[in-house]
Structures are given as structure tokens and as C-alpha cells.
């Protein structure tokens, strides 16, 4: 559940465990909610407003006069409360870390099975031509011309427009307008010249045309890029100004001074609802993450024992139809304590295993888990329910589509040091591989039952909007499952309103169902846990590291073979002979009686003598084998590091990994 905090246990000292854990994930900036505001003049140059949202009266007027049907999603009745009020179309969704988005390069992101293109450009600040600022734009990843992907195009150097690489159509990402169609430029120019040229006061045509693309709202918050695909930038800005659209949810500690973040990203072929349930499952960490090898040993800080450490779960409706739940329980070991003090005793009451050394008792902290619908989860251990956490882990789950998800996380701490991001990713990927393949069975069962629920509801005389998937599929027994039950109720009540969910779900079901049985081939472990496709390709830091490893491996191999060939080629020579030859050459070179040709000849012989002496020393046993060993270690280390960013968690590793369960829970 606490993907970073769970990592603590692989160190010997409790403090060091927590330190390494919280360094788990590079730093992200903390910026306020600033939806992009822009207009486009007749020269297609963008001018961005830096005024307060509440001062954008012209934008609010633009929103009120907009003919787009997207705005109707914001008009939920005020009387609607609770889960019935939650609208997936009026939310912000995290799609990518801002620092992972390449500059001036369109990048595809997917939300609810629809592709969008996001881009980061540098533009001059308004009223400050000397300095640039980062500007983010987002559009539907589809050129209106032939429907090809704009993410396969480019960002123009002049203007920062998104250009389709198929026919060159160019769009302003801030409003979607098509600013140029190269094939019409000649005729248009000739027509303007025939009419005496365009006038400087020509009004800008704000009416949407068929050749215009679809711009969507995008903003940056706490280092994350969020999109609201059912609203245009102007609609989102106006709705936010008027209080009808809430900004993206925030993790409080990230905004506080002294806290640092370490971030990570990975895509999974697991449904986003199942991934969220996994993160919010307090009980799985003690078994699924029981290994003490490449990942931390198990933990159950966020679990309830049903006796002394009871879990409290609070449900809360937030502004604009939002919803959140918060659970709290004493952050102490429950199953571990019981296993050591009761279960591991033999028939005579003696411990069957060596007891660990007693540690100094620390004040009991409160383990809290918070879910802010629809995408944010953060967990931490605090002194009390209102206190801040010195060590916090946050998760943003992007609903990529039915059966798919994007996992983004951050470790938040007050530590003064910062570990390179790629080091963190190596540990985190080992951790994530331990239970992701297990989720595949849950993922298939939940999607199948959800599809069957739609079929039953469609044929019912009194259809409903609630699909009791989890209530009818899972068997809840643990006292800790008060939290998963609440989360399951949220999904069962709202998933029927997820955009494109039913259509894509039924398409998957019809492809893979035969007489009420799934015949979809069970994917291999390598497919489900392919780190390169899921993580490395999405993380610039990891890509750079893999490239460096390749260079180290290549150079180590070349130098090693060169050293071996040198040893074979150089005739053994005593150190006395080498020194004599070198000294003779230097003596001759220093003679004033030598002519120019003699100097050149003697210089050449001296350099050859020096090179021969150096080579002779190099291939002697001690230097030769020492350098060869160093090159081997360099190659081996680079290869081992590189391996961490490709598929690694094989069946054999899994079988060895789960043997550690017996260390945490004594076998019967």
C-alpha cells in the first residue's frame, strides 16, 4: 500500500529504512493552479494573461457565450450530493510529470481510451521580452484533415505551434485554431494581393471551423500536468474563476517549505480501478511484499487487528461534487507482533526462531490513507490526524482506459539529500513487480463481472446506474477491509458514468467471452512486467542511464580486447633494457651537435622507446590483470544496472521471492 514506505525494511536500521524509502521517486516543482489563458491575434502570435483568475472578465464572457456543449457538464444540480453528484467529466486528470515532457516535442497521453497530445514550449513572458516561461498546451491527438496523430508531428520553432507531419497543417495549441494550411498559402496570398492586401484592422475570426483542431484544458500543479478533456481552455478558466470547477487536488506537504519530492512513473496493463484498490489495500503488504532480497520485507502499519488497533474510515463530500475518504489506524506492527509472540512458539512455548533484538519503544503514530477522487492517493504516518507527516508517499493513477493505467508516485520528505532518480527507480520497480502480476486475475474477474452487470442491467425492466461488481465478486473478511469496501462502493456507484467505459468494456468482453467463460490468453509475466515499455521509454532519466551503461559496456569491451592484443603483440623486455633504450634516446636528443634530421630521427626513436617501455610495463602480470579486472567490473556493473530497466522478474525470481512469506507468518 505505501509503495515507498514499504521499501524501508530492506535496511538494517529503522531510521535508514525510512530515509531510503522516502528518497524513492527527482524533484518536482510546486506551482499554483494556473490554467493557460490566451488569445490569438491576426498574426497568430500568442499573448498570455498573467492576471488573477478572478479578473478575467473577458474570459468569463467568452465562456458564457460559448456554444460548446461541453460546458453543460458543469451544470450539476446543487441538491445532488454524495456519490450521485460525482461527475467524471468535470475533473482534472494527471497524465505526465512536467519534467518528463520533452521541450518542443509533441507527446501522446491517453485518458479514457482517447488519445491526446501535450506539448511544452518556451514563450516570452507578457510585458517581459527578456525572459521566457514554460507554456503547456493540449489537444485531441487527431488532425482534422486525415485524422492522423498530431503527436507524430512537431512543434514549430517560430510560434510554438503544433504541426502535423503528414501534410503540414499547423495549429495553435491554446485554442485549436488552424493557423496555416501550406497547400493553400499560394492561392490565398495571390487572392490577398489581388484585393490590395489584408488590412491591419482585419477582425479575427473566432468562429470554429472544420479545419480547426480541438484544444483541451491543461494545467500544472505540484510538478504534475493535468488535463480536463471535456472542457476547452477558456471554459475551464472561466469555470474555475466562477467556482464551478475545482483545481487539481494537492498533497499538503508538497506545498510546505522544507519538503522534497522524488518522483516515478510506470504504465501497467491493469485496469486503473484495480490498481487503486491495490494501493488502498492495507493487508497485502505483509505477504505480497514479504521479500527481504531485492525489495523490503512485509509490513502492516496501515492494517487493523480488529481488537486493539481499530480502523476509522471517514467519508467526505467536497465542493463541486467531489468525494474523498480518509482512514486512520495505529501505525504499529500487528501480524508481525502476533507471529513473533504467539504463532512462532513451539509446543513447549519456546520460540522456533531467534528473536530480534529489542528496539527502543517510540510513541505510536497514526497511519492515515487518503483518497481524493478520482485519481489521488496519499499515505503517511503522523503524530495525530491533523499533524503533518515527515515521510509521505503519494500516488496519482491516470485512468488510461479500460484495462490500462498509468502509475505516478512521489516520496515526500524533509531529507536534506537527494538521491539520483534512476537509483530510486531500480528499487521501486523491484517492489512493483512483486504484486503486479497477481493483480491480473483480479483485473480479469472484475472486468468480466462489470460487463455482465451491464448486460443484466440493459435487459432489466428497471435499469439502475449502480453496478455491484465488487460486492458480488470479492469476499471481505479482514477488519482492515473497511477501507477497500468504501472504495469499492465508490466504483460500483460511479463507473457507469465513466466516459467511454461501457463501450470499451463491452468490446473487450465480446472479444474474449464464450458461453460466459473468458478465453483470452493469459499474458506472460514478461508482457505484464515489461519495465522498458512501461517505465524506461517514459522516463528521460532512465533512458539517459541506459545509454550511459551501453557506452561503458562498449568501451570496457574495446579496451579489454585492445589490452589482450597488446600483451600478445609486445615482445617481453626487461625493465633495465627499456630504461636503457629510453635514456639513450633522451641523451641523443639533448646533444647540441645533432642536425635537424638527426633530431627528428632521434625523437621518433625516443618516442618509440617510451611507448615500448610503457606497453611493456602495462602488460606485465600485475598491471595487466589489474586493469583487465577493472574493465570487467565496469562492464559487469553497467550490465547489471541496465538490466534493472528491462524485464527482470522471472518465474524463478518470483518463486524465490515468496519463500520469505514463511519468515513473516509461521507455516501451519
SULKAGI-V471942 format. One record per backbone hydrogen bond with DSSP energy under -0.5 kcal/mol. NH is the residue of the N-H (numbers start at 0). CO is the residue of the C=O. Records with the same first field share a line. If there is no record, write none. Layout:
NH=CO + CO
This chain:
2=0
5=1
6=3
7=4
8=5
9=6
10=7
16=12
17=13
18=14
19=15
20=16
21=17
22=18 + 19
23=20
24=22
30=28
33=31
35=217
38=46
40=44
43=40
46=38
48=36
54=51
55=52
56=54
59=55
60=56
61=57
62=58
63=59
64=60
65=62
70=67
71=68
72=69
73=70
74=71
75=73
79=76
83=80
84=81
85=82
87=85
89=86
90=87
92=226
94=224
95=224
97=222
99=96
100=96 + 97
101=99
103=119
104=101
106=117
108=115
110=113
111=398
112=399
113=110
115=108
116=138
117=106
118=136
119=101
120=134
122=120 + 132
124=127 + 130
127=124
130=127
132=122
134=120
136=118
137=172
138=116
139=213
140=114
141=139
142=147
146=142
151=148
152=149
153=162
154=103
155=153 + 160
158=156
159=155
161=170
162=153 + 160
163=168
167=163
169=179
170=161
171=176
172=170
174=171
175=171
178=169 + 176
179=169
183=180
184=180 + 181
185=181
187=183
188=184
189=185
190=186
191=187
192=188
193=189
194=190
195=192
196=191
201=198
205=203
211=208
212=175
214=212
215=137
216=227 + 230
218=225
220=223
221=30
223=220
224=95
225=218
226=92
227=216
230=227
235=231
236=232
237=233
238=234
239=235
240=236
241=237
242=239
243=238
244=238
251=249
253=250
254=250 + 251
255=252
258=255
259=412
261=410
262=25
263=408
265=406
266=533
267=404
269=267
271=400 + 403
274=270
275=271
276=272
277=273
278=274
279=275
280=277
281=279
285=282
286=283
287=283
288=283 + 284
289=286
302=299
304=308
305=308
309=307
311=327
313=325
315=323
317=315 + 321
320=317
321=317 + 318
323=315
324=370
325=313
326=368
327=311
328=366
330=364
331=329
337=333
338=334
339=335
340=336
341=337
342=337
343=338
344=341
345=349
348=345
351=343
365=381
366=328 + 364
367=365 + 379
368=326
369=377
370=324
371=369 + 375
372=322 + 370
374=371
375=371
376=394
377=369
378=392
379=367
380=390
381=365 + 379
382=387
386=383
391=411
392=378
393=409
394=376
395=407
396=374 + 394
397=395 + 405
398=396
399=397
400=403
403=400
404=267
405=397
406=265
407=395 + 405
408=263
409=393
410=261
411=391 + 409
412=259 + 410
413=389
422=419
423=419
424=420
425=421
426=422
427=423
428=424
429=425
430=426
431=427
432=428
433=429 + 430
434=431
435=431
436=432
438=434 + 435
439=436
440=437
441=437
442=438
443=439
444=440
445=441
446=442
447=443
448=444
449=445
450=446
451=447
452=448
453=449
454=450
455=451
456=452
457=453
458=454
459=456
466=491
467=465
468=466
471=467
472=468
473=469
475=473
480=477
481=478
482=479
484=480
485=481
486=482
487=483
488=484
489=485
490=486
491=487
492=488
493=489
494=490
496=493
497=494
500=497
501=497
503=499
504=500
505=501
506=502
507=503
508=504
509=505
510=506
511=507
512=508
513=516
516=513
518=511
519=511
522=520
527=523
528=524
529=526
530=528
533=529
534=530
535=530
536=531
537=534
538=534 + 535
539=537
542=538
543=539
544=540
545=541
546=542
547=543
548=544
549=545
550=546
551=547
552=548
553=549
554=550
555=551
556=552
557=553
558=554
559=555
560=556
561=557
562=558
563=559
564=560
565=561
566=562
567=563
568=564
569=565
577=573
578=574
579=575
580=576
581=577
582=578
583=579
584=580
585=581
586=582
587=583
588=584
589=585
590=587
593=590
598=594
599=595
600=596
601=597
602=598
603=599
604=600
605=601
606=602
607=603
608=604
609=605
610=606
611=607
612=608
613=609
614=610
615=611
616=612
617=613
618=614
619=616
623=619
624=620
625=621
626=622
627=623
628=624
629=625
630=626
631=627
632=628
633=629
634=630
635=631
636=632
637=633
638=634
639=635
640=636
641=637
642=638
643=639 + 640
644=641
645=642
649=647
653=649
654=650
655=651
656=652
657=653
658=655
659=656
660=657
661=658
662=659
663=659 + 660
664=660
